[in-house]
Amino acid sequence: MRVKKTASKPAKKPKPEWELTILGCGTSTGVPLMFCDCKVCRSKDPRNHRLRTSAWLKTGAKSLLIDASTDLRQQAMSARIPRLDAILFTHPHADHVSGIDEVRSFNYIQKQRIPAFGNAWTCRELRVRYPYIFEPTDKVEGGGIPLIDLHEFDSHAASLDVAGVPVTPIALSHGSAECIGYRVGSFGYVTDCNAIPESSLERLRGLDTLVLDCLRIAPHGTHLNLERALEVIRNLRPKRTVLTHLGHDFDYREWSKKLPRGVALAYDGLKLRG
């Protein structure tokens, strides 16, 4: 008697807890730099074309934007971001916040205000630079304004409730100012820093994935260079690290062969899951 064989169904892959899209991984000027004739700036490899640094994090049913970069409109359209449940600001430098007016397009579609989170420095600077958003009057601006509720937090808080998502803030040294990194579960996002305090390193241990600042090869006063970024990686030992906020020192193909195992360069559009 023959037994009829039945094909076994392939096991379903577990749904990722989070997915991060690198919207931009470039320094404040973007890459290529204007008027620069170096090899990277002349490169036709799209992985060497870097918009200003920002990221889109999906976790559960929530959609979180990390920074509103100068290039937000282009980035949101390219990544097809359907909605925003909240914005996490790392700090108020122009390349990380000057796309803030593009948030109004999400207000139009969602028909609701969007919460945004930042430390004291970020919230203070945003209120000064964008009073028409954060200190509105009866005057109606021509094209409408972003509808954003700004929430200031203590960088040493154990956890933030961001649209129902528990997020751990990470205090970072960005020159003489404090930048903020963020941890969500096994994922950490750390950009724009030249040093990470010991207390913050403790908050970053046990990561599966780390996205880490790395501006250039030579030392820099407000950013990690390659040597210092690798020191952080050796200390924290995440399972994988992706370097971001890259200048034109880094040719993607060349440096992909040089970096240690488990370390890679970011590129615009890169998706990470965990």
C-alpha positions as CSV (number, residue, x, y, z in Angstrom):
1,M,0.0,0.0,0.0
2,R,1.4,3.3,-1.1
3,V,1.2,6.3,1.2
4,K,0.5,9.5,-0.6
5,K,3.0,12.1,0.2
6,T,1.7,15.6,1.0
7,A,3.9,18.6,0.5
8,S,4.6,20.3,3.8
9,K,3.8,24.0,4.0
10,P,6.8,26.2,4.5
11,A,6.9,27.7,7.9
12,K,5.9,31.3,8.0
13,K,8.6,33.8,8.7
14,P,8.0,35.6,12.0
15,K,6.9,39.2,11.5
16,P,9.7,41.6,12.4
17,E,9.3,43.6,15.6
18,W,10.6,46.7,13.8
19,E,11.7,47.9,10.4
20,L,13.9,50.9,9.9
21,T,14.4,52.7,6.6
22,I,17.4,54.9,6.2
23,L,15.9,58.0,4.5
24,G,19.2,59.8,4.4
25,C,22.7,58.9,5.6
26,G,24.6,62.0,4.5
27,T,26.3,64.8,6.4
28,S,24.8,68.4,6.6
29,T,25.9,69.2,3.1
30,G,24.6,66.0,1.6
31,V,26.8,64.0,-0.8
32,P,27.8,64.9,-3.5
33,L,29.0,68.2,-2.1
34,M,28.4,71.3,-4.2
35,F,31.4,72.0,-6.5
36,C,33.4,69.0,-5.2
37,D,35.2,67.0,-7.9
38,C,36.4,64.1,-5.7
39,K,35.9,60.5,-6.6
40,V,32.9,59.9,-4.3
41,C,31.1,63.1,-5.4
42,R,31.6,62.2,-9.1
43,S,30.5,58.6,-8.5
44,K,27.5,57.1,-10.4
45,D,26.9,54.5,-7.6
46,P,23.6,55.6,-6.0
47,R,24.9,54.3,-2.7
48,N,27.3,57.3,-2.7
49,H,24.4,59.8,-3.2
50,R,23.5,60.7,0.4
51,L,20.6,62.9,1.5
52,R,20.6,64.5,4.9
53,T,20.4,62.1,7.8
54,S,17.0,60.9,9.0
55,A,15.2,57.6,9.4
56,W,11.7,56.0,9.4
57,L,10.9,53.5,12.1
58,K,8.0,51.1,11.9
59,T,7.2,49.1,15.0
60,G,4.0,47.3,15.4
61,A,1.4,49.4,13.8
62,K,3.2,52.7,14.6
63,S,5.1,54.9,12.2
64,L,7.8,57.1,13.7
65,L,10.0,59.6,12.0
66,I,13.5,60.3,13.4
67,D,14.3,63.9,12.4
68,A,12.7,66.1,9.8
69,S,15.7,66.5,7.5
70,T,16.2,69.2,4.9
71,D,15.3,66.6,2.3
72,L,12.1,65.3,4.0
73,R,9.7,65.8,1.1
74,Q,11.9,63.8,-1.3
75,Q,12.6,61.1,1.3
76,A,9.0,60.6,2.3
77,M,7.9,60.3,-1.3
78,S,10.7,57.9,-2.2
79,A,10.0,55.7,0.9
80,R,6.2,56.0,0.4
81,I,5.6,56.9,4.1
82,P,1.8,56.7,4.5
83,R,1.4,58.4,7.9
84,L,3.3,59.6,10.9
85,D,2.3,58.8,14.5
86,A,5.1,60.8,16.0
87,I,8.5,62.5,15.4
88,L,11.6,62.0,17.4
89,F,14.1,64.8,17.1
90,T,17.8,64.1,17.9
91,H,18.8,67.8,18.1
92,P,18.0,71.1,16.4
93,H,20.7,71.5,13.8
94,A,19.3,72.7,10.5
95,D,20.0,69.4,8.6
96,H,17.8,67.5,11.1
97,V,14.9,69.9,11.5
98,S,14.6,72.2,8.5
99,G,12.2,69.9,6.7
100,I,9.6,70.5,9.4
101,D,7.2,72.3,7.2
102,E,6.7,69.2,5.1
103,V,4.9,67.6,8.1
104,R,1.8,69.6,7.1
105,S,1.3,67.2,4.2
106,F,0.8,64.4,6.8
107,N,-1.6,66.7,8.7
108,Y,-3.7,67.1,5.6
109,I,-4.0,63.4,5.0
110,Q,-4.4,62.3,8.7
111,K,-6.6,65.2,9.7
112,Q,-4.9,65.3,13.1
113,R,-2.1,66.9,15.0
114,I,1.2,65.0,15.3
115,P,3.2,64.7,18.5
116,A,7.0,65.5,18.4
117,F,9.6,64.8,21.1
118,G,12.9,66.5,21.9
119,N,15.2,67.5,24.7
120,A,15.3,71.0,26.2
121,W,17.8,72.4,23.7
122,T,15.8,71.1,20.7
123,C,12.4,72.3,22.0
124,R,13.8,75.7,22.9
125,E,15.4,76.2,19.4
126,L,12.3,74.9,17.6
127,R,10.1,77.4,19.4
128,V,12.5,80.3,18.6
129,R,12.9,79.4,14.9
130,Y,9.4,78.3,14.1
131,P,7.1,80.5,16.3
132,Y,4.4,80.3,13.6
133,I,4.2,76.5,14.4
134,F,4.7,76.4,18.2
135,E,3.4,79.9,19.2
136,P,0.6,80.5,16.7
137,T,-1.4,83.7,16.6
138,D,-4.6,84.5,14.9
139,K,-2.6,85.4,11.8
140,V,-3.2,82.8,9.0
141,E,-0.1,81.8,7.1
142,G,-0.5,81.5,3.3
143,G,-0.1,77.8,2.8
144,G,-1.1,76.5,6.2
145,I,1.2,75.4,8.9
146,P,2.3,72.0,10.4
147,L,0.1,71.0,13.3
148,I,2.7,69.6,15.8
149,D,2.4,69.1,19.6
150,L,5.9,69.5,21.0
151,H,6.8,67.3,24.0
152,E,10.0,68.1,26.0
153,F,11.6,65.3,27.9
154,D,14.5,64.7,30.3
155,S,17.2,62.9,28.5
156,H,17.8,60.7,31.6
157,A,14.2,59.5,31.8
158,A,14.0,55.7,31.9
159,S,11.5,55.6,29.0
160,L,9.3,57.7,26.9
161,D,5.8,56.8,25.7
162,V,5.9,57.8,22.0
163,A,2.5,57.1,20.5
164,G,2.2,54.0,22.7
165,V,5.8,52.8,21.8
166,P,8.3,52.6,24.7
167,V,11.4,54.5,23.7
168,T,14.6,54.9,25.7
169,P,16.4,58.3,25.2
170,I,20.2,58.2,25.0
171,A,22.1,61.3,26.0
172,L,25.1,62.0,23.7
173,S,27.8,64.7,23.6
174,H,27.7,66.7,20.3
175,G,30.5,69.1,20.9
176,S,29.3,71.3,23.8
177,A,25.6,70.4,23.4
178,E,23.5,67.4,24.1
179,C,22.2,65.3,21.2
180,I,19.7,62.5,21.8
181,G,19.9,58.9,20.5
182,Y,17.0,56.5,20.8
183,R,16.6,52.8,21.6
184,V,13.5,50.8,20.8
185,G,13.8,47.2,21.9
186,S,16.9,45.6,20.4
187,F,17.5,48.6,18.0
188,G,19.6,51.7,18.7
189,Y,19.9,54.9,16.7
190,V,22.9,57.1,17.6
191,T,23.9,60.0,15.3
192,D,25.6,63.4,15.7
193,C,28.0,62.7,18.6
194,N,31.7,62.9,19.4
195,A,31.4,61.0,22.6
196,I,28.9,58.7,24.4
197,P,28.8,59.1,28.2
198,E,29.2,55.9,30.2
199,S,25.7,56.0,31.5
200,S,24.4,56.1,27.9
201,L,26.7,53.2,26.9
202,E,24.9,51.1,29.5
203,R,21.6,51.9,27.9
204,L,23.0,50.6,24.5
205,R,24.2,47.2,25.6
206,G,22.7,44.1,24.3
207,L,21.6,45.5,20.9
208,D,21.0,43.5,17.8
209,T,21.3,46.5,15.5
210,L,23.1,49.8,16.0
211,V,22.9,52.7,13.6
212,L,25.9,54.9,14.5
213,D,27.4,58.2,13.6
214,C,30.6,58.2,11.5
215,L,31.3,61.5,9.7
216,R,34.8,60.9,8.2
217,I,38.2,59.3,8.5
218,A,40.0,62.2,10.3
219,P,39.0,63.3,13.8
220,H,36.2,65.8,14.2
221,G,35.2,68.1,17.0
222,T,31.5,67.2,17.1
223,H,31.2,63.8,15.4
224,L,32.7,60.3,15.6
225,N,35.3,59.6,13.0
226,L,35.9,56.0,11.8
227,E,38.4,55.1,14.5
228,R,36.2,56.3,17.3
229,A,33.1,54.7,15.9
230,L,34.9,51.4,15.8
231,E,35.9,51.8,19.4
232,V,32.3,52.3,20.3
233,I,31.4,49.2,18.4
234,R,34.1,47.1,20.1
235,N,32.8,48.3,23.5
236,L,29.1,47.7,22.8
237,R,29.5,44.6,20.6
238,P,26.1,44.8,18.8
239,K,25.3,42.0,16.4
240,R,25.4,44.4,13.5
241,T,26.2,48.1,13.0
242,V,25.4,50.4,10.2
243,L,27.4,53.7,10.0
244,T,25.5,56.8,9.1
245,H,25.9,60.7,8.7
246,L,28.6,59.9,6.2
247,G,30.7,62.5,4.4
248,H,32.5,62.1,1.1
249,D,35.4,60.2,2.6
250,F,33.5,57.0,2.1
251,D,33.2,55.3,-1.2
252,Y,30.5,52.6,-0.6
253,R,32.1,49.8,-2.6
254,E,35.6,50.4,-1.5
255,W,34.8,50.7,2.3
256,S,32.4,47.7,2.2
257,K,35.5,45.6,1.7
258,K,37.5,47.2,4.4
259,L,35.1,47.4,7.4
260,P,35.2,44.6,10.1
261,R,32.7,41.8,10.0
262,G,29.3,43.0,11.2
263,V,29.9,46.6,10.3
264,A,28.5,48.3,7.1
265,L,28.0,51.7,5.6
266,A,24.4,52.9,5.4
267,Y,22.9,54.0,2.1
268,D,19.7,55.9,1.3
269,G,16.8,53.5,1.1
270,L,18.5,50.7,3.2
271,K,15.9,48.7,5.2
272,L,16.9,47.0,8.5
273,R,14.6,44.6,10.3
274,G,14.7,43.0,13.7
